[in-house]
């Protein structure tokens, strides 16, 4: 199987947007995660409380963290793709 040579990467005009978005999403997720850690530190017995269909708070919160990370990843990808398309369209308009 033949492989093409790696394409040379150039400057990413959306890099500042991606960085800012990633930092804000990380901060938001870190706050939610800190809540999980805080509950475990302050009141570990609260994690035994049944929340949903017989699942306790620890399991529910843990799955919530995993699902929210996946949702954030999809949102980040979509927003970055939209910004790249927007910048590509504006640079094509300037080139003409």
C-alpha positions as CSV (number, residue, x, y, z in Angstrom):
1,X,0.0,0.0,0.0
2,X,1.4,3.4,-1.0
3,X,1.3,6.3,1.3
4,X,1.4,10.0,0.3
5,X,4.1,12.1,1.9
6,X,2.9,14.1,4.9
7,X,1.5,17.4,4.0
8,X,3.3,20.5,5.3
9,X,1.4,22.3,7.9
10,X,1.1,26.1,7.8
11,X,0.1,28.7,10.3
12,X,-3.4,27.9,11.7
13,X,-5.4,31.1,11.6
14,X,-7.9,29.6,14.1
15,X,-5.2,28.7,16.7
16,X,-6.1,31.6,19.0
17,X,-9.8,30.7,18.9
18,X,-9.1,27.1,19.6
19,X,-6.8,27.9,22.5
20,X,-9.2,30.2,24.1
21,X,-12.1,27.8,23.7
22,X,-10.1,24.9,25.0
23,X,-9.0,26.8,28.1
24,X,-12.6,27.9,28.9
25,X,-14.0,24.4,28.4
26,X,-11.2,23.0,30.6
27,X,-11.9,25.5,33.3
28,X,-15.6,24.6,33.2
29,X,-15.0,20.9,33.3
30,X,-12.4,21.4,36.1
31,X,-15.0,23.2,38.2
32,X,-17.5,20.3,37.8
33,X,-14.8,17.8,38.6
34,X,-13.7,19.8,41.6
35,X,-17.3,19.5,42.8
36,X,-16.9,15.7,42.6
37,X,-13.7,15.8,44.6
38,X,-15.2,18.3,47.1
39,X,-18.1,16.0,47.9
40,X,-15.7,13.1,48.4
41,X,-13.5,15.2,50.8
42,X,-16.2,17.0,52.7
43,X,-18.9,14.3,52.9
44,X,-17.8,11.0,51.6
45,X,-21.0,9.2,52.9
46,X,-23.1,11.5,50.7
47,X,-21.7,9.5,47.7
48,X,-23.7,6.5,48.9
49,X,-27.0,8.3,48.4
50,X,-29.2,6.6,45.8
51,X,-29.9,9.0,43.0
52,X,-31.1,7.3,39.9
53,X,-32.4,3.7,39.3
54,X,-30.6,2.4,42.3
55,X,-27.3,4.0,41.4
56,X,-25.5,6.0,44.0
57,X,-24.2,9.5,43.7
58,X,-20.6,8.4,43.1
59,X,-21.5,6.3,40.1
60,X,-24.0,8.8,38.7
61,X,-21.6,11.7,39.0
62,X,-18.8,9.6,37.6
63,X,-20.8,8.7,34.5
64,X,-21.9,12.3,34.2
65,X,-18.3,13.4,34.2
66,X,-17.5,10.9,31.4
67,X,-20.5,11.8,29.3
68,X,-19.9,15.5,29.8
69,X,-16.3,15.2,28.6
70,X,-17.5,13.4,25.5
71,X,-20.1,16.1,24.9
72,X,-17.6,18.8,25.4
73,X,-15.3,17.1,22.9
74,X,-18.0,17.0,20.2
75,X,-18.9,20.7,20.9
76,X,-15.2,21.7,20.7
77,X,-14.7,19.9,17.4
78,X,-17.9,21.4,15.9
79,X,-17.0,25.0,17.0
80,X,-13.4,24.6,15.7
81,X,-14.6,23.2,12.4
82,X,-17.1,26.1,12.0
83,X,-14.4,28.7,12.8
84,X,-12.0,27.1,10.4
85,X,-14.6,27.2,7.7
86,X,-15.5,30.8,8.5
87,X,-11.8,31.8,8.3
88,X,-11.3,29.9,5.1
89,X,-14.3,31.5,3.5
90,X,-13.1,35.0,4.5
91,X,-9.6,34.4,3.2
92,X,-11.0,33.2,-0.1
93,X,-13.0,36.3,-0.3
94,X,-10.0,38.5,0.3
95,X,-7.9,36.6,-2.3
96,X,-10.4,37.3,-5.1
